Amino acid sequence: MVPVHYPVAEFFQTEGDAMSSGFVYRGSLMPELNGKLIFGDITTGRIFYCNIDDLIAADDTNPATIATIHEIQIVFNSPTNPPAQAAIRRRMFDIVADQYLRKGGHPPAGTRLPGYAQVTAGLDPSGIPYGTGRSDIRLATDSSGELYILSKSDGMIRQVAALVGPPVIQSASETNNTVTFTWKSISGQSYRAQHAANLSAPNWIDLPGDVLATGTNASKSDTLTNDLRFYRIKVLP
């Protein structure tokens, strides 16, 4: 008998229409997503990922074993929209619709994008209407493993990168009176380590030597003293 292979993840048509494609991310611009399978929904433009380990574990001939699908939040600033709408302009669908209009597009009456999809005629998972139409996205990667979103409706190719925010120190170790701490980083991004005697200090002291990250993890060392020190990492412009 030919063995039955059941789905390792499921996405229902009440949430989208069709999967765009999927790639295991191997780039450096989104270190938290490294090694995860990223895919999207063609019409709504929603972007998702699954942990590879979860997908492999779900391939166990048990139809009830399903990997969890996580949604990636798209956040962007849109100066063309009034502030009252800013809170809802957080979808790939909105990015495509805005660019479509800026490029002179004229969607059919009562729609935001050309084409039709039953899902986008309704509400997104947060209860906010899409406005009807198709973003028509596809995913692709380059030779360095970075991810791109191609949207046919507005004729754009966009590189996807993580929002550069305050890094969080992941670990710290002490050897020979030297403390070394590490954090998740973006390759090519510069960081500055600082210390202070307490967390509410108005002025933090820079540790000499900024760090230029060359991978998904960066580190900095400091010589221990008798003073109490708290450390933090700043992202440099």
HUURPE-V787978 format. One record per residue. N is the residue number from 0. PHI is phi in whole degrees, -180 to 180 (999 if undefined). D_LAST is the distance of its C-alpha to the last C-alpha in Angstrom with 2 decimals. Layout:
# HUURPE-V787978
N | PHI | D_LAST
N | PHI | D_LAST
This chain:
# HUURPE-V787978
0 | 999 | 60.50
1 | -79 | 57.04
2 | -64 | 54.47
3 | -87 | 52.75
4 | -110 | 48.94
5 | -89 | 47.60
6 | -59 | 44.17
7 | -96 | 41.48
8 | -154 | 39.48
9 | -132 | 40.65
10 | -132 | 39.16
11 | -91 | 41.66
12 | -69 | 42.40
13 | -73 | 42.14
14 | -107 | 38.34
15 | -169 | 37.81
16 | -116 | 39.77
17 | -158 | 38.81
18 | -71 | 36.27
19 | -78 | 34.12
20 | 161 | 33.70
21 | -147 | 32.10
22 | -138 | 29.97
23 | -80 | 29.06
24 | -74 | 25.30
25 | -127 | 24.51
26 | -86 | 20.94
27 | -123 | 17.71
28 | -77 | 15.38
29 | -133 | 17.39
30 | -59 | 18.50
31 | -69 | 20.55
32 | -104 | 22.67
33 | -61 | 23.42
34 | 82 | 27.18
35 | -103 | 27.95
36 | -83 | 30.00
37 | -109 | 28.18
38 | -149 | 30.39
39 | -146 | 30.83
40 | -105 | 33.54
41 | -61 | 34.44
42 | -83 | 35.44
43 | -80 | 33.31
44 | 80 | 30.07
45 | -69 | 29.61
46 | -116 | 27.70
47 | -133 | 29.00
48 | -147 | 28.97
49 | -129 | 31.57
50 | -72 | 31.45
51 | -58 | 33.27
52 | -60 | 35.29
53 | -67 | 36.54
54 | -67 | 37.61
55 | -65 | 39.45
56 | -66 | 41.13
57 | -77 | 42.25
58 | -85 | 44.05
59 | -124 | 47.04
60 | 69 | 49.85
61 | -101 | 49.62
62 | -64 | 48.93
63 | -83 | 47.83
64 | -87 | 44.87
65 | -130 | 41.80
66 | -74 | 38.12
67 | -77 | 35.82
68 | -98 | 33.65
69 | -109 | 30.26
70 | -97 | 28.49
71 | -92 | 24.79
72 | -81 | 23.39
73 | -94 | 21.80
74 | -125 | 19.59
75 | -153 | 18.55
76 | -98 | 18.45
77 | -129 | 21.48
78 | -66 | 21.93
79 | -81 | 25.42
80 | -105 | 26.74
81 | -64 | 28.02
82 | -55 | 26.28
83 | -62 | 29.35
84 | -95 | 28.58
85 | -57 | 24.89
86 | -67 | 25.87
87 | -101 | 27.80
88 | -87 | 25.52
89 | -130 | 24.18
90 | -129 | 26.18
91 | -60 | 26.01
92 | -57 | 29.29
93 | -69 | 27.74
94 | -60 | 24.98
95 | -66 | 27.81
96 | -63 | 30.12
97 | -64 | 27.75
98 | -68 | 26.97
99 | -57 | 30.71
100 | -69 | 31.58
101 | -63 | 29.00
102 | -89 | 30.55
103 | 92 | 33.97
104 | -70 | 35.28
105 | -129 | 38.33
106 | -69 | 38.85
107 | -57 | 42.42
108 | -54 | 43.49
109 | 82 | 42.29
110 | -127 | 39.55
111 | -105 | 35.82
112 | -139 | 35.84
113 | -68 | 38.71
114 | 85 | 40.77
115 | -143 | 41.95
116 | -145 | 41.28
117 | -59 | 43.17
118 | -64 | 40.18
119 | -76 | 38.02
120 | -79 | 41.06
121 | -114 | 40.60
122 | -106 | 38.00
123 | -81 | 34.98
124 | -60 | 35.04
125 | -92 | 33.68
126 | 85 | 36.58
127 | -103 | 34.69
128 | -66 | 36.42
129 | -75 | 34.88
130 | 109 | 37.02
131 | 75 | 38.70
132 | 125 | 37.86
133 | -129 | 36.15
134 | -79 | 32.51
135 | 52 | 33.89
136 | -94 | 30.97
137 | -137 | 31.07
138 | -112 | 28.71
139 | -151 | 28.08
140 | -129 | 26.19
141 | -102 | 25.37
142 | -66 | 26.35
143 | -95 | 23.27
144 | 88 | 24.00
145 | -76 | 21.28
146 | -100 | 22.69
147 | -129 | 23.43
148 | -113 | 25.29
149 | -100 | 27.89
150 | -118 | 29.43
151 | -71 | 32.72
152 | -64 | 33.25
153 | -111 | 30.43
154 | 63 | 30.30
155 | -119 | 26.63
156 | -123 | 24.83
157 | -123 | 21.51
158 | -83 | 19.36
159 | -99 | 18.73
160 | -139 | 15.55
161 | -76 | 14.84
162 | -68 | 12.97
163 | -83 | 9.89
164 | -120 | 11.20
165 | -60 | 12.10
166 | -69 | 13.75
167 | -110 | 17.43
168 | -65 | 19.22
169 | -88 | 21.94
170 | -157 | 24.28
171 | -146 | 25.17
172 | -142 | 28.00
173 | -126 | 29.79
174 | -144 | 31.63
175 | 51 | 33.30
176 | 66 | 31.75
177 | -126 | 28.18
178 | -100 | 26.09
179 | -124 | 23.68
180 | -124 | 21.53
181 | -126 | 19.86
182 | -150 | 17.60
183 | -70 | 16.95
184 | -136 | 13.99
185 | -112 | 12.82
186 | -58 | 13.83
187 | 91 | 11.41
188 | -90 | 8.42
189 | -97 | 7.67
190 | -131 | 8.94
191 | -130 | 10.62
192 | -90 | 14.16
193 | -134 | 15.90
194 | -139 | 19.54
195 | -154 | 21.91
196 | -77 | 25.65
197 | -151 | 25.49
198 | -69 | 23.23
199 | -95 | 23.76
200 | -60 | 22.78
201 | -71 | 21.00
202 | -127 | 19.22
203 | -101 | 17.92
204 | -96 | 18.27
205 | -73 | 15.71
206 | -81 | 17.29
207 | -60 | 17.38
208 | 89 | 15.47
209 | -72 | 12.04
210 | -110 | 12.63
211 | -98 | 11.80
212 | -69 | 13.37
213 | -116 | 16.27
214 | -163 | 17.72
215 | -85 | 17.95
216 | -135 | 18.30
217 | -132 | 16.68
218 | -146 | 18.38
219 | -148 | 18.56
220 | -119 | 21.80
221 | -147 | 23.15
222 | -78 | 26.67
223 | -70 | 28.65
224 | -129 | 30.23
225 | -79 | 32.80
226 | -84 | 30.25
227 | -73 | 28.99
228 | -133 | 25.26
229 | -108 | 22.92
230 | -118 | 19.64
231 | -147 | 16.36
232 | -122 | 13.06
233 | -109 | 9.58
234 | -88 | 6.64
235 | -90 | 3.80
236 | -64 | 0.00
